[in-house]
Amino acid sequence: MWDDFARLRTGYLPGVDEQTLILKIAEEYGEAVQAYIGVTGQNPRKGVHGTPDDVRDELADVIITAGIALVALTGDDPAAARAHLERRLRAVTERSGV
């Protein structure tokens, strides 16, 4: 996964600055929210539309986009990005007590 994130960063988004990569996470998050609202019909004007797969796809896009940004913030080093996430996940897990 991390090598794929790095390939997307260096092969598809090489000229995109870190700030834009981080802002892109918010855009993808917004798309996930829109998809969820569509599936649950929480917008009376639009009613129910979309599928749970649409929501899952958008959530996956959030993860992918955040992963690309993390790779960029570690000097385009997928191993460093992976290690950082693993450390952070351990810290959050330990703090939660699970």
C-alpha positions as a printed Julia matrix, in Angstrom:
98×3 Matrix{Float64}:
   0.0    0.0     0.0
   2.71   2.49    0.97
   4.66   1.84   -2.21
   1.45   2.53   -4.17
   0.97   5.79   -2.27
   4.55   6.75   -3.1
   4.07   5.87   -6.78
   0.95   8.03   -6.92
   2.84  10.87   -5.22
   5.92  10.75   -7.44
   4.32   9.57  -10.69
   0.93  11.29  -10.68
   1.26  14.23   -8.29
   4.96  15.18   -8.37
   4.44  18.93   -8.66
   1.67  19.21   -6.07
   2.81  20.97   -2.9
   2.23  19.55    0.57
  -0.37  22.18    1.46
  -2.52  21.22   -1.51
  -2.17  17.52   -0.7
  -3.42  18.19    2.83
  -6.29  20.36    1.6
  -7.25  17.56   -0.81
  -8.01  15.38    2.26
 -10.78  17.82    3.2
 -12.18  17.65   -0.31
 -12.28  13.86   -0.23
 -13.83  13.91    3.25
 -16.55  16.2     1.91
 -17.26  13.75   -0.9
 -17.6   10.94    1.65
 -20.07  13.05    3.63
 -22.05  13.82    0.48
 -22.2   10.14   -0.42
 -23.39   9.22    3.07
 -26.07  11.92    3.01
 -27.22  10.56   -0.34
 -27.44   6.99    0.87
 -29.31   7.95    4.04
 -31.59  10.46    2.31
 -30.75  13.28    4.7
 -31.17  15.92    2.01
 -34.95  16.24    1.43
 -34.38  18.01   -1.87
 -32.42  15.1    -3.32
 -33.89  12.14   -1.44
 -32.13   8.81   -1.27
 -29.49   8.29   -3.94
 -26.22   6.44   -4.21
 -25.15   3.19   -2.65
 -23.18   2.05    0.39
 -20.4    1.17   -2.06
 -20.25   4.86   -3.03
 -19.64   5.72    0.63
 -16.99   3.02    0.97
 -15.26   4.24   -2.21
 -15.18   7.81   -0.92
 -13.83   6.71    2.48
 -11.13   4.73    0.68
 -10.29   7.89   -1.29
  -9.86   9.74    2.02
  -7.39   7.09    3.2
  -5.51   7.11   -0.11
  -5.3   10.89   -0.15
  -4.1   11.04    3.45
  -1.54   8.33    2.71
  -0.17  10.28   -0.23
   0.1   13.41    1.93
   1.87  11.45    4.67
   4.35  10.09    2.14
   5.0   13.63    0.9
   5.57  14.86    4.46
   8.18  12.14    5.03
  10.26  13.17    2.02
   8.51  10.78   -0.35
   9.73   7.84    1.75
   7.01   5.17    1.96
   8.86   3.24    4.69
   9.04   6.35    6.87
   5.35   7.09    6.27
   4.42   3.53    7.18
   6.55   3.63   10.34
   5.0    6.93   11.36
   1.47   5.62   10.97
   2.34   2.45   12.87
   3.77   4.5    15.76
   0.74   6.75   15.78
  -1.7    3.83   15.65
   0.08   2.19   18.61
  -0.09   5.45   20.58
  -3.8    5.92   19.87
  -4.54   2.26   20.68
  -2.61   2.41   23.94
  -4.28   5.68   24.93
  -7.72   4.2    24.27
  -7.01   1.24   26.51
  -7.92  -1.43   23.98
